């Protein structure tokens, strides 16, 4: 059984939903050694999240962002945690709703994503820096 873990920083992104599959894969070249296994991704932040969804049509990502902004608006009168800016508390809520970790199957040295699936960084802050991700790989090595 093969295990490996790497930590890396994603490029800073503006607020929105960003397709990061290629960027993640660039940080885990050892994935191609695994025949059958799992990739676990964990983002070490409370105001950004990870998701899997449509990788072909960018309007899906912009629609998701708009929906999250409507669902969890800035400057809601009931927020108490407001001293880090109007986008901070909504970012925490959006992160809880969308999640901070993903587990993706590995098959024959590649992610076993569906045809139209990709990995998203959901950046919920207006001006965030690069986000740290821990990638844990486990599985049986190719013969």
PyMOL commands that set and color helices and strands:
alter all, ss='L'
color gray80, all
select helices_A, chain A and resi 21-26+29-33+58-71+88-98
alter helices_A, ss='H'
color red, helices_A
select strands_A, chain A and resi 2-9+14-19+34-43+48-54+101-107+110-111+117-127+132-141
alter strands_A, ss='S'
color yellow, strands_A
deselect
rebuild
show_as cartoon
